[in-house]
Amino acid sequence: MSITEETCRWAYAKAMRNENIRRALQEAGRAIYLDDNPSDESVFPASNRYVLSRVEVHGERQAEALVYCNGVCVA
């Protein structure tokens, strides 16, 4: 896993602890998470702004929701 993927997965997990972020993602399909306390930049050198997007994928039998963080599929 690349550092970008790892960072996005970490940011998504942290963002999901915030009720406002979860609600915006569910209702609007998009949310912006700003990490107020960025981690050690030597571990996560990315910006502290993360754009979360929820995408509905409709299959033949069912619909599935995928979540992207800065373009990386995280859920």
C-alpha positions in Angstrom: 0.0 0.0 0.0 1.4 3.4 -0.9 1.7 6.3 1.5 -1.1 8.1 -0.2 -3.5 5.1 0.2 -2.4 4.7 3.8 -2.9 8.4 4.5 -6.4 8.4 2.9 -7.5 5.3 4.8 -6.3 6.9 8.1 -8.1 10.2 7.3 -11.3 8.4 6.4 -11.3 6.4 9.7 -10.6 9.6 11.6 -13.3 11.6 9.7 -16.0 8.9 10.4 -15.7 9.7 14.1 -17.3 13.1 13.3 -21.1 13.0 13.2 -21.3 16.0 10.9 -18.9 14.4 8.4 -20.9 11.1 8.4 -24.2 12.9 7.9 -22.9 15.1 5.0 -21.4 12.0 3.3 -24.7 10.1 3.7 -27.0 13.0 2.8 -25.0 15.0 0.2 -22.6 12.3 -1.0 -19.7 14.6 -0.3 -17.8 16.0 2.7 -14.6 17.8 3.4 -12.6 16.8 6.4 -9.9 19.1 7.7 -7.6 17.5 10.2 -7.0 20.1 12.9 -4.2 18.0 14.5 -2.1 16.7 11.7 0.0 13.7 12.6 3.7 13.5 12.4 4.5 14.7 8.9 7.2 12.2 8.5 4.6 9.5 8.6 1.8 11.2 6.8 3.3 13.9 4.6 0.0 14.8 2.8 -2.1 17.9 3.2 -4.6 18.0 6.1 -7.6 18.5 3.7 -9.4 15.4 2.7 -12.3 15.3 0.2 -14.7 12.4 0.8 -17.1 11.3 -1.9 -19.8 8.6 -1.8 -20.6 7.0 -5.1 -23.5 4.7 -5.7 -22.8 1.7 -7.9 -25.8 0.0 -9.3 -25.4 -3.6 -10.3 -27.9 -6.0 -11.9 -29.2 -7.2 -8.5 -28.2 -4.6 -5.9 -26.7 -1.2 -5.3 -23.5 -0.6 -3.5 -21.9 2.5 -2.1 -18.2 3.2 -2.4 -16.4 5.9 -0.5 -13.4 7.7 -1.9 -11.0 10.0 0.0 -8.9 12.3 -2.2 -9.5 9.8 -5.1 -8.5 6.7 -3.2 -11.3 4.1 -2.6 -11.4 3.6 1.2 -14.7 1.8 1.8 
